[in-house]
Amino acid sequence: MEIKHEDNGTKGAFFIELENARVGEMTYVWADTEKIIIDHTDVGEALKGKGAGKLMLNATVEFARQKGIKIVPLCPFAKSVFEKTPELNDVL
């Protein structure tokens, strides 16, 4: 699964496309220059149970690490994964 990324400086998303349709998406907004807020995760039926949400979250964490920024996980899915995965907590 290829994770794609878009960011317009105010908000962004990590997403998965199949046949030119977005079937999975994790969106965020910039809180300031050093922090993003994950506000929503959506995984379509075609990807349910295949780890797509976790792949998008991992891409978001890697983005935060590369940029030296923090993540606020408001999305229930993202918050749940952070609670279960302490090795990701360096970006909180």
DSSP file (Angstrom, degrees, kcal/mol; ACC not computed):
  #  RESIDUE AA STRUCTURE BP1 BP2  ACC     N-H-->O    O-->H-N    N-H-->O    O-->H-N    TCO  KAPPA ALPHA  PHI   PSI    X-CA   Y-CA   Z-CA
    1    1 A M              0   0    0      0, 0.0     2,-0.5     0, 0.0    15,-0.0   0.000 360.0 360.0 360.0 124.9    0.0    0.0    0.0
    2    2 A E        -     0   0    0     15,-0.2     2,-0.6     0, 0.0    15,-0.4  -0.782 360.0-149.9 -92.0 127.0    1.4    3.3   -1.0
    3    3 A I        -     0   0    0     -2,-0.5     2,-0.2    13,-0.1    13,-0.2  -0.852  14.6-164.2 -96.2 123.3    0.8    6.2    1.4
    4    4 A K  E     -A   15   0A   0     11,-3.4    11,-2.5    -2,-0.6     2,-0.4  -0.682   2.5-151.4-104.1 161.9    0.6    9.6   -0.3
    5    5 A H  E     +A   14   0A   0     -2,-0.2     2,-0.3     9,-0.2     9,-0.2  -0.992  14.2 178.5-138.1 139.9    0.9   13.0    1.4
    6    6 A E  E     +A   13   0A   0      7,-2.3     7,-2.4    -2,-0.4     2,-0.3  -0.994   4.6 173.2-137.1 145.4   -0.5   16.4    0.7
    7    7 A D  E     -A   12   0A   0     -2,-0.3     5,-0.2     5,-0.2    -2,-0.0  -0.944  17.1-174.3-153.1 126.5    0.0   19.6    2.8
    8    8 A N        -     0   0    0      3,-2.6     4,-0.1    -2,-0.3    -1,-0.0   0.272  59.3 -99.5-106.1  11.4   -1.1   23.1    2.0
    9    9 A G  S    S+     0   0    0      2,-0.4     3,-0.1     1,-0.1    20,-0.0   0.177 119.5  52.6  93.3 -18.4    0.6   24.8    5.0
   10   10 A T  S    S-     0   0    0      1,-0.5    20,-2.8    18,-0.1     2,-0.3   0.681 122.3  -3.7-113.0 -39.6   -2.6   25.0    6.9
   11   11 A K  E     + B   0  29A   0     18,-0.3    -3,-2.6    25,-0.1    -1,-0.5  -0.936  64.0 175.4-148.5 169.1   -3.8   21.4    6.8
   12   12 A G  E     -AB   7  28A   0     16,-2.5    16,-2.5    -2,-0.3     2,-0.3  -0.944  12.8-142.9-162.9-178.2   -2.8   18.1    5.2
   13   13 A A  E     -AB   6  27A   0     -7,-2.4    -7,-2.3    -2,-0.3     2,-0.5  -0.990  12.5-143.6-157.4 147.8   -3.5   14.4    4.8
   14   14 A F  E     +AB   5  26A   0     12,-2.4    12,-2.8    -2,-0.3     2,-0.3  -0.967  42.8 169.4-107.0 133.0   -1.8   11.1    4.4
   15   15 A F  E     -AB   4  25A   0    -11,-2.5   -11,-3.4    -2,-0.5     2,-0.4  -0.938  34.6-136.8-148.3 164.0   -3.9    9.0    2.1
   16   16 A I  E     - B   0  24A   0      8,-2.3     7,-2.5    -2,-0.3     8,-1.3  -0.982  19.9-161.9-123.9 133.5   -4.2    5.8    0.1
   17   17 A E  E     - B   0  22A   0    -15,-0.4     2,-0.4    -2,-0.4     5,-0.2  -0.934   8.0-173.5-117.0 141.5   -5.7    5.7   -3.4
   18   18 A L  E >  S- B   0  21A   0      3,-2.6     3,-1.4    -2,-0.4    -2,-0.0  -0.995  79.5 -10.4-129.3 126.4   -7.0    2.7   -5.4
   19   19 A E  T 3  S-     0   0    0     -2,-0.4    -1,-0.1     1,-0.3     3,-0.1   0.908 130.1 -54.9  51.4  47.6   -8.0    3.2   -9.0
   20   20 A N  T 3  S+     0   0    0      1,-0.2     2,-0.4    -3,-0.0    -1,-0.3   0.649 116.3 112.3  63.0  18.9   -7.8    7.0   -8.6
   21   21 A A  E <  S-B   18   0A   0     -3,-1.4    -3,-2.6     0, 0.0     2,-0.6  -0.973  72.3-120.6-121.5 138.0  -10.2    7.0   -5.7
   22   22 A R  E     +B   17   0A   0     -2,-0.4    -5,-0.3    -5,-0.2     3,-0.1  -0.654  37.3 167.1 -76.7 116.5   -9.2    7.9   -2.1
   23   23 A V  E     +     0   0A   0     -7,-2.5    21,-3.7    -2,-0.6     2,-0.3   0.442  64.5  28.6-113.0  -3.5  -10.0    4.9    0.0
   24   24 A G  E     +BC  16  43A   0     -8,-1.3    -8,-2.3    19,-0.2     2,-0.3  -0.966  65.4 172.6-155.1 141.8   -8.1    5.8    3.2
   25   25 A E  E     -BC  15  42A   0     17,-3.0    17,-3.0    -2,-0.3     2,-0.5  -0.979  20.0-169.1-156.1 137.4   -7.3    9.1    4.7
   26   26 A M  E     -BC  14  41A   0    -12,-2.8   -12,-2.4    -2,-0.3     2,-0.3  -0.982  25.2-163.0-123.7 116.1   -5.8   10.6    7.9
   27   27 A T  E     +BC  13  40A   0     13,-2.4    12,-1.7    -2,-0.5    13,-1.2  -0.684  10.4 178.5-104.2 153.9   -6.2   14.3    8.1
   28   28 A Y  E     -BC  12  38A   0    -16,-2.5   -16,-2.5    -2,-0.3     2,-0.3  -0.967  17.0-145.6-145.6 161.3   -4.4   16.9   10.2
   29   29 A V  E     -BC  11  37A   0      8,-1.9     8,-2.9    -2,-0.3     2,-0.5  -0.959  28.7-112.7-125.2 148.3   -4.3   20.7   10.8
   30   30 A W  E     - C   0  36A   0    -20,-2.8     6,-0.3    -2,-0.3     3,-0.1  -0.704  24.2-173.2 -79.3 122.7   -1.3   22.8   11.7
   31   31 A A  E    S-     0   0A   0      4,-2.5     2,-0.3    -2,-0.5    -1,-0.2   0.830  72.3 -37.0 -82.2 -36.0   -1.8   24.1   15.3
   32   32 A D  E >  S- C   0  35A   0      3,-1.4     3,-1.0    -3,-0.1    -1,-0.3  -0.857  84.1 -66.8-164.4-165.7    1.4   26.2   14.9
   33   33 A T  T 3  S+     0   0    0     -2,-0.3     3,-0.1     1,-0.2    -3,-0.0   0.616 131.7  40.7 -75.1  -9.1    4.7   25.8   13.2
   34   34 A E  T 3  S+     0   0    0      1,-0.1    36,-2.3    35,-0.1     2,-0.3   0.263 111.8  52.3-120.7  11.4    5.8   23.0   15.6
   35   35 A K  E <   -Cd  32  70A   0     -3,-1.0    -4,-2.5    34,-0.2    -3,-1.4  -0.985  51.3-166.7-154.7 136.6    2.6   21.0   16.0
   36   36 A I  E     -Cd  30  71A   0     34,-2.4    36,-2.5    -2,-0.3     2,-0.5  -0.909  15.8-142.8-118.1 153.4   -0.1   19.2   14.0
   37   37 A I  E     -Cd  29  72A   0     -8,-2.9    -8,-1.9    -2,-0.3     2,-0.7  -0.964   9.8-143.6-115.7 116.8   -3.4   17.9   15.2
   38   38 A I  E     +Cd  28  73A   0     34,-1.8    37,-1.9    -2,-0.5    36,-1.4  -0.713  29.2 169.1 -76.7 116.9   -4.7   14.6   13.7
   39   39 A D  E     +     0   0A   0    -12,-1.7     2,-0.3    -2,-0.7   -11,-0.2   0.583  52.2  16.3-110.3 -11.9   -8.4   15.2   13.5
   40   40 A H  E     -C   27   0A   0    -13,-1.2   -13,-2.4    35,-0.1     2,-0.4  -0.964  46.8-169.4-163.7 142.0   -9.8   12.4   11.4
   41   41 A T  E     +C   26   0A   0     -2,-0.3     2,-0.4   -15,-0.2   -15,-0.2  -0.999  12.3 178.6-132.7 133.3   -9.1    8.9   10.1
   42   42 A D  E     -C   25   0A   0    -17,-3.0   -17,-3.0    -2,-0.4     2,-0.5  -0.994   6.1-175.6-136.5 129.0  -11.2    7.2    7.5
   43   43 A V  E     -C   24   0A   0     -2,-0.4   -19,-0.2   -19,-0.2     5,-0.1  -0.987  22.0-134.9-125.8 122.1  -10.6    3.7    6.0
   44   44 A G    >>  -     0   0    0    -21,-3.7     3,-1.8    -2,-0.5     4,-0.8  -0.192  30.0 -99.7 -70.7 165.1  -12.9    2.5    3.3
   45   45 A E  G >4 S+     0   0    0      1,-0.3     3,-0.6     2,-0.2    -1,-0.1   0.821 119.0  64.4 -54.3 -36.0  -14.4   -1.0    3.1
   46   46 A A  G 34 S+     0   0    0      1,-0.2    -1,-0.3   -23,-0.1   -23,-0.0   0.745 112.6  34.3 -62.8 -23.0  -11.7   -2.2    0.6
   47   47 A L  G X4>S+     0   0    0     -3,-1.8     3,-2.0   -24,-0.3     5,-0.6   0.448  82.9 130.5-112.5  -2.2   -9.0   -1.6    3.2
   48   48 A K  T <<5S+     0   0    0     -4,-0.8    -4,-0.0    -3,-0.6    -3,-0.0  -0.271  80.3  11.1 -57.5 134.0  -10.7   -2.5    6.5
   49   49 A G  T 3 5S+     0   0    0      1,-0.1    -1,-0.3     0, 0.0    -4,-0.0   0.549 101.4 100.8  78.2   7.8   -8.7   -5.0    8.6
   50   50 A K  T < 5S-     0   0    0     -3,-2.0    -2,-0.1     0, 0.0    -1,-0.1   0.278  97.4-106.3-108.9   9.7   -5.6   -4.6    6.4
   51   51 A G  T  >5S+     0   0    0     -4,-0.2     4,-2.1     3,-0.1     5,-0.2   0.662  74.7 137.6  79.2  15.8   -3.7   -2.2    8.7
   52   52 A A  H  >< +     0   0    0     -5,-0.6     4,-2.3     1,-0.2     5,-0.2   0.902  69.5  52.1 -63.8 -41.9   -4.2    0.9    6.5
   53   53 A G  H  > S+     0   0    0      1,-0.2     4,-2.2     2,-0.2    -1,-0.2   0.917 110.6  47.3 -60.6 -44.0   -5.0    3.1    9.4
   54   54 A K  H  > S+     0   0    0      2,-0.2     4,-2.8     1,-0.2    -1,-0.2   0.877 110.0  53.7 -66.8 -37.0   -1.8    2.2   11.2
   55   55 A L  H  X S+     0   0    0     -4,-2.1     4,-2.0     2,-0.2    -2,-0.2   0.910 110.2  46.9 -63.0 -41.6    0.3    2.6    8.0
   56   56 A M  H  X S+     0   0    0     -4,-2.3     4,-2.0     2,-0.2    -2,-0.2   0.893 112.6  49.9 -67.9 -38.1   -1.1    6.2    7.6
   57   57 A L  H  X S+     0   0    0     -4,-2.2     4,-2.7     2,-0.2    -2,-0.2   0.917 109.0  51.8 -65.7 -41.8   -0.4    6.9   11.3
   58   58 A N  H  X S+     0   0    0     -4,-2.8     4,-2.4     1,-0.2    -1,-0.2   0.891 109.3  50.5 -61.1 -38.5    3.2    5.6   10.9
   59   59 A A  H  X S+     0   0    0     -4,-2.0     4,-2.2     2,-0.2    -1,-0.2   0.886 110.5  49.8 -65.5 -38.2    3.7    7.9    7.9
   60   60 A T  H  X S+     0   0    0     -4,-2.0     4,-2.3     2,-0.2    -2,-0.2   0.909 110.8  49.2 -66.4 -42.0    2.4   10.8   10.0
   61   61 A V  H  X S+     0   0    0     -4,-2.7     4,-2.5     2,-0.2    -2,-0.2   0.914 110.9  49.9 -63.3 -43.2    4.7   10.0   12.8
   62   62 A E  H  X S+     0   0    0     -4,-2.4     4,-2.5     2,-0.2    -1,-0.2   0.903 109.5  51.8 -63.4 -40.5    7.7    9.7   10.4
   63   63 A F  H  X S+     0   0    0     -4,-2.2     4,-2.2     2,-0.2    -1,-0.2   0.927 110.5  48.9 -58.4 -46.6    6.7   13.1    8.9
   64   64 A A  H  X>S+     0   0    0     -4,-2.3     5,-2.3     1,-0.2     4,-1.3   0.903 111.3  49.6 -62.3 -42.0    6.7   14.6   12.5
   65   65 A R  H  <5S+     0   0    0     -4,-2.5     3,-0.3     1,-0.2    -1,-0.2   0.924 111.4  48.4 -63.6 -44.1   10.1   13.1   13.3
   66   66 A Q  H  <5S+     0   0    0     -4,-2.5    -1,-0.2     1,-0.2    -2,-0.2   0.872 117.3  41.9 -64.1 -36.8   11.6   14.4   10.1
   67   67 A K  H  <5S-     0   0    0     -4,-2.2    -1,-0.2    -5,-0.2    -2,-0.2   0.599 107.5-124.6 -85.8 -12.3   10.2   17.9   10.7
   68   68 A G  T  <5 +     0   0    0     -4,-1.3     2,-0.2    -3,-0.3    -3,-0.2   0.867  66.3 132.2  69.3  36.5   11.0   17.9   14.4
   69   69 A I      < -     0   0    0     -5,-2.3     2,-0.2    -6,-0.2    -1,-0.2  -0.662  52.3-118.8-115.9 171.6    7.3   18.6   15.3
   70   70 A K  E     -d   35   0A   0    -36,-2.3   -34,-2.4    -2,-0.2     2,-0.4  -0.698  16.9-137.5-108.9 162.1    4.8   17.2   17.7
   71   71 A I  E     -d   36   0A   0     20,-3.4   -34,-0.2    -2,-0.2   -36,-0.0  -0.964   5.2-161.0-121.7 135.8    1.4   15.5   17.2
   72   72 A V  E     -d   37   0A   0    -36,-2.5   -34,-1.8    -2,-0.4     2,-1.3  -0.964  16.9-151.3-110.4 111.1   -1.8   16.0   19.1
   73   73 A P  E     +d   38   0A   0      0, 0.0   -34,-0.1     0, 0.0   -36,-0.1  -0.648  33.8 154.6 -88.2  89.5   -4.0   13.0   18.4
   74   74 A L        +     0   0    0    -36,-1.4   -35,-0.2    -2,-1.3   -37,-0.0   0.796  49.6  93.9 -80.0 -30.3   -7.6   14.2   18.7
   75   75 A C  S  > S-     0   0    0    -37,-1.9     4,-2.8    -3,-0.2     5,-0.2  -0.440  80.2-133.8 -61.8 129.5   -8.9   11.5   16.4
   76   76 A P  H  > S+     0   0    0      0, 0.0     4,-2.2     0, 0.0     5,-0.1   0.865 104.0  51.5 -56.7 -38.5  -10.1    8.5   18.5
   77   77 A F  H  > S+     0   0    0      2,-0.2     4,-2.2     1,-0.2     5,-0.2   0.962 112.8  43.5 -63.0 -51.4   -8.3    6.0   16.2
   78   78 A A  H  > S+     0   0    0      1,-0.2     4,-2.5     2,-0.2     5,-0.2   0.913 113.4  52.1 -61.3 -43.3   -4.9    7.8   16.4
   79   79 A K  H  X S+     0   0    0     -4,-2.8     4,-2.1     1,-0.2    -1,-0.2   0.912 109.1  50.9 -59.3 -43.2   -5.3    8.4   20.1
   80   80 A S  H  X S+     0   0    0     -4,-2.2     4,-1.5    -5,-0.2    -1,-0.2   0.902 110.1  48.4 -62.1 -43.6   -5.9    4.7   20.7
   81   81 A V  H  X S+     0   0    0     -4,-2.2     4,-1.1     1,-0.2    -1,-0.2   0.913 110.6  51.0 -66.0 -42.0   -2.8    3.6   18.7
   82   82 A F  H  < S+     0   0    0     -4,-2.5     3,-0.5     1,-0.2    -1,-0.2   0.905 108.9  52.1 -61.1 -40.3   -0.6    6.1   20.5
   83   83 A E  H  < S+     0   0    0     -4,-2.1    -1,-0.2     1,-0.2    -2,-0.2   0.833 115.4  41.2 -64.4 -32.2   -1.9    4.7   23.9
   84   84 A K  H  < S+     0   0    0     -4,-1.5    -1,-0.2     1,-0.2    -2,-0.2   0.551 113.1  56.1 -91.7  -9.1   -1.1    1.2   22.8
   85   85 A T    ><  +     0   0    0     -4,-1.1     3,-2.1    -3,-0.5     4,-0.3  -0.720  56.9 176.9-129.1  81.1    2.3    2.0   21.1
   86   86 A P  G >  S+     0   0    0      0, 0.0     3,-1.7     0, 0.0     4,-0.2   0.756  75.2  71.7 -59.1 -25.8    4.7    3.7   23.6
   87   87 A E  G 3  S+     0   0    0      1,-0.3     3,-0.3     2,-0.1    -5,-0.1   0.628  95.2  54.6 -68.0 -10.2    7.5    3.8   21.0
   88   88 A L  G X  S+     0   0    0     -3,-2.1     3,-1.7    -6,-0.2    -1,-0.3   0.557  80.8  93.4 -92.1  -9.7    5.6    6.4   19.1
   89   89 A N  G X   +     0   0    0     -3,-1.7     3,-1.3    -4,-0.3    -1,-0.2   0.540  59.4  84.7 -68.2  -6.7    5.3    8.7   22.1
   90   90 A D  G 3  S+     0   0    0     -3,-0.3    -1,-0.3     1,-0.2    -2,-0.1   0.725  91.6  50.8 -65.8 -18.7    8.4   10.8   21.2
   91   91 A V  G <         0   0    0     -3,-1.7   -20,-3.4     1,-0.2    -1,-0.2   0.424 360.0 360.0 -98.6   1.7    6.2   12.9   18.9
   92   92 A L    <         0   0    0     -3,-1.3    -1,-0.2   -22,-0.2    -2,-0.1   0.471 360.0 360.0 -82.5 360.0    3.5   13.6   21.5
